[in-house]
Amino acid sequence: SALFMENARKGSIVSRANSIGSTSASSVPNTDDEDSDYHQEPYKESYKDRRRRAHTQAEQKRRDAIKKGYDDLQAIVPTCEQQDFSIGSQKLSKAIVLQKTIDYIQFLHKEKKKQEEEVSTLRKDVMALKIMKVNYEQIVKAHQDNPNEGKDQVSDEVKFNVFQGIMDSLFQSFNASISVTSFQELSACVFSWIEEHCKPQTLRDVVIGVLHQMKSQLY
């Protein structure tokens, strides 16, 4: 019976040792399996990380576009190429580039308006020259058809004297009737003077009187 009790005690000790060993083994993590799973499954990027990365790329793209725009302005606008002595060789700031661009655009608008006015003036001159050309061609043609015509024509001096006599007569009545105290009085007097002294019959009498006077002086 002593031998049986000794064997039973040894069996109990072995059983408890196996129990403890199995519990310890079960509590220890299986690092080999976990390592193999970690390497097999790739890292999955979260939605927040993807959104942050997309926002960063978009912001960088926007900054690159703005930088390119300022570089193009500096290359196009001539005044941006001229460095001020106060700035030296430093790079122009964005504010200076924009201001110089605005000034240059305003300068171009003024130059465009000036050129349009010059073109309009030249067109009027061309039209006047064409009219003069046609008139001179008609005069030359009429002179060629009638070479003796025009020998008894009145000189320019006589025509000017007739015109001067008519204007002097009108100015006398104008000066006597018009008040220049204010613009309102001037406007009112001008219309009344035209109605009284510029009637067809009145002008006809003035012209006839001047012609009679010129005739007496010439003959």
VMD Tcl script that draws the C-alpha trace (Angstrom):
set ca {
  {0.00 0.00 0.00}
  {2.96 2.36 0.61}
  {4.15 1.74 -2.93}
  {0.67 2.49 -4.28}
  {0.49 5.78 -2.41}
  {3.96 6.78 -3.63}
  {3.01 6.10 -7.25}
  {-0.23 8.01 -6.84}
  {1.62 11.01 -5.44}
  {4.10 10.95 -8.33}
  {1.25 10.72 -10.82}
  {-0.47 13.70 -9.24}
  {2.75 15.72 -9.46}
  {3.25 14.80 -13.11}
  {-0.37 15.61 -13.90}
  {-0.11 19.01 -12.28}
  {3.17 19.68 -14.14}
  {1.54 18.79 -17.45}
  {-1.39 21.03 -16.61}
  {0.86 23.96 -15.82}
  {2.92 23.36 -18.97}
  {-0.11 23.28 -21.18}
  {-1.51 26.45 -19.60}
  {1.80 28.25 -20.03}
  {2.10 27.07 -23.60}
  {-1.41 28.28 -24.38}
  {-0.68 31.71 -22.84}
  {2.48 32.25 -24.92}
  {1.58 34.00 -28.29}
  {2.31 32.15 -31.48}
  {4.78 34.64 -32.93}
  {5.56 32.53 -35.96}
  {1.93 32.48 -37.10}
  {1.44 36.17 -36.41}
  {4.61 37.14 -38.30}
  {3.52 35.10 -41.25}
  {0.07 36.78 -41.23}
  {1.61 40.28 -40.90}
  {3.81 39.78 -43.95}
  {1.11 38.20 -46.01}
  {-1.56 40.94 -45.57}
  {-0.58 44.38 -47.12}
  {-1.08 47.67 -45.25}
  {-4.54 49.11 -45.93}
  {-4.61 52.95 -46.23}
  {-7.50 54.51 -44.36}
  {-10.03 56.88 -45.97}
  {-8.70 59.75 -43.86}
  {-5.15 59.15 -45.06}
  {-6.26 58.98 -48.69}
  {-8.23 62.20 -48.32}
  {-5.28 63.95 -46.67}
  {-2.93 62.79 -49.42}
  {-5.33 63.94 -52.18}
  {-5.74 67.33 -50.52}
  {-1.96 67.74 -50.27}
  {-1.51 66.89 -53.94}
  {-4.27 69.31 -54.99}
  {-2.79 72.11 -52.86}
  {0.67 71.51 -54.34}
  {-0.79 71.55 -57.85}
  {-2.55 74.84 -57.13}
  {0.63 76.41 -55.80}
  {2.58 75.25 -58.84}
  {-0.05 76.77 -61.15}
  {0.08 80.11 -59.30}
  {3.87 80.12 -59.41}
  {3.83 79.41 -63.14}
  {1.33 82.23 -63.65}
  {3.56 84.75 -61.88}
  {6.59 83.50 -63.81}
  {4.70 83.96 -67.10}
  {3.71 87.50 -66.10}
  {7.31 88.38 -65.33}
  {8.33 87.02 -68.71}
  {5.58 88.85 -70.65}
  {5.47 92.25 -68.92}
  {8.55 94.28 -69.96}
  {8.60 96.41 -66.80}
  {8.95 93.30 -64.63}
  {12.29 92.60 -66.27}
  {13.68 95.98 -65.17}
  {15.05 95.62 -61.67}
  {14.86 98.67 -59.43}
  {18.01 99.82 -57.72}
  {16.25 99.72 -54.36}
  {15.39 96.05 -54.86}
  {18.69 95.02 -56.37}
  {18.94 91.49 -57.65}
  {16.21 90.20 -55.34}
  {13.24 88.42 -56.82}
  {10.16 90.57 -57.36}
  {7.35 89.92 -54.92}
  {3.91 88.87 -56.12}
  {2.44 92.24 -55.16}
  {5.01 94.11 -57.27}
  {4.45 91.77 -60.22}
  {0.69 92.36 -60.08}
  {1.06 96.14 -59.78}
  {3.51 96.31 -62.68}
  {1.16 94.15 -64.75}
  {-1.79 96.45 -64.00}
  {0.28 99.52 -64.92}
  {1.38 97.91 -68.17}
  {-2.20 96.96 -69.12}
  {-3.37 100.53 -68.46}
  {-0.50 101.81 -70.61}
  {-1.54 99.48 -73.43}
  {-5.15 100.71 -73.19}
  {-3.99 104.33 -73.51}
  {-1.75 103.48 -76.45}
  {-4.60 101.61 -78.14}
  {-6.96 104.57 -77.71}
  {-4.29 106.94 -79.03}
  {-3.68 104.77 -82.07}
  {-7.42 104.51 -82.77}
  {-7.69 108.31 -82.70}
  {-4.72 108.61 -85.05}
  {-6.23 106.06 -87.42}
  {-9.55 107.96 -87.39}
  {-7.74 111.23 -88.18}
  {-5.78 109.60 -90.99}
  {-8.96 108.16 -92.47}
  {-10.54 111.62 -92.50}
  {-7.42 113.03 -94.16}
  {-7.49 110.31 -96.77}
  {-11.17 110.99 -97.47}
  {-10.48 114.73 -97.82}
  {-7.56 114.06 -100.16}
  {-9.74 111.81 -102.30}
  {-12.38 114.55 -102.57}
  {-9.71 117.11 -103.47}
  {-8.27 114.73 -106.04}
  {-11.66 114.29 -107.70}
  {-12.25 118.06 -107.71}
  {-8.84 118.80 -109.20}
  {-9.36 116.14 -111.84}
  {-12.66 117.78 -112.78}
  {-11.01 121.22 -112.92}
  {-8.18 119.90 -115.11}
  {-10.62 118.14 -117.39}
  {-12.78 121.28 -117.71}
  {-9.70 123.38 -118.47}
  {-8.57 120.92 -121.11}
  {-12.00 120.99 -122.74}
  {-12.15 124.83 -122.65}
  {-8.60 126.21 -122.49}
  {-9.74 129.87 -122.86}
  {-12.23 129.64 -119.99}
  {-11.21 131.33 -116.78}
  {-9.10 134.16 -118.15}
  {-11.66 136.72 -116.95}
  {-12.24 135.09 -113.57}
  {-12.13 137.19 -110.42}
  {-8.89 136.94 -108.47}
  {-8.68 135.48 -105.00}
  {-7.91 138.90 -103.58}
  {-11.17 140.35 -104.90}
  {-13.14 137.37 -103.54}
  {-11.54 137.83 -100.14}
  {-12.39 141.54 -100.14}
  {-16.05 140.72 -100.94}
  {-16.14 138.17 -98.13}
  {-14.49 140.60 -95.73}
  {-17.01 143.31 -96.59}
  {-19.94 140.97 -95.93}
  {-18.45 139.82 -92.61}
  {-17.70 143.38 -91.52}
  {-21.29 144.40 -92.16}
  {-22.61 141.42 -90.21}
  {-20.19 141.97 -87.37}
  {-21.32 145.55 -86.89}
  {-24.90 144.45 -86.30}
  {-23.71 141.48 -84.25}
  {-21.56 143.64 -81.99}
  {-24.36 146.12 -81.50}
  {-27.00 143.49 -80.66}
  {-25.13 140.81 -78.70}
  {-24.46 140.97 -74.97}
  {-21.57 138.92 -73.60}
  {-22.29 139.46 -69.91}
  {-23.17 135.79 -69.45}
  {-23.56 132.70 -71.55}
  {-27.34 132.72 -71.12}
  {-27.61 136.28 -72.43}
  {-25.25 135.44 -75.27}
  {-27.38 132.45 -76.30}
  {-30.60 134.46 -76.18}
  {-29.12 137.39 -78.12}
  {-27.60 135.17 -80.82}
  {-30.95 133.66 -81.74}
  {-32.67 137.03 -81.81}
  {-29.84 138.49 -83.93}
  {-30.08 135.60 -86.44}
  {-33.84 136.05 -86.75}
  {-33.47 139.81 -87.36}
  {-30.23 140.29 -89.33}
  {-29.75 136.93 -91.10}
  {-32.97 136.83 -93.06}
  {-32.49 135.96 -96.74}
  {-33.63 139.41 -97.88}
  {-31.34 141.14 -95.36}
  {-28.33 139.07 -96.41}
  {-29.13 139.72 -100.05}
  {-29.16 143.48 -99.43}
  {-25.82 143.25 -97.60}
  {-24.20 141.31 -100.44}
  {-25.53 143.67 -103.09}
  {-24.25 146.66 -101.16}
  {-20.78 145.13 -100.81}
  {-20.66 144.24 -104.51}
  {-21.61 147.77 -105.52}
  {-18.89 149.13 -103.26}
  {-16.29 146.76 -104.71}
  {-17.37 147.60 -108.26}
  {-16.91 151.31 -107.66}
  {-13.43 150.63 -106.30}
  {-12.39 148.44 -109.23}
  {-13.76 150.67 -111.98}
}
mol new
graphics top color blue
foreach p $ca { graphics top sphere $p radius 0.5 }
foreach p [lrange $ca 0 end-1] q [lrange $ca 1 end] { graphics top cylinder $p $q radius 0.2 }
display resetview
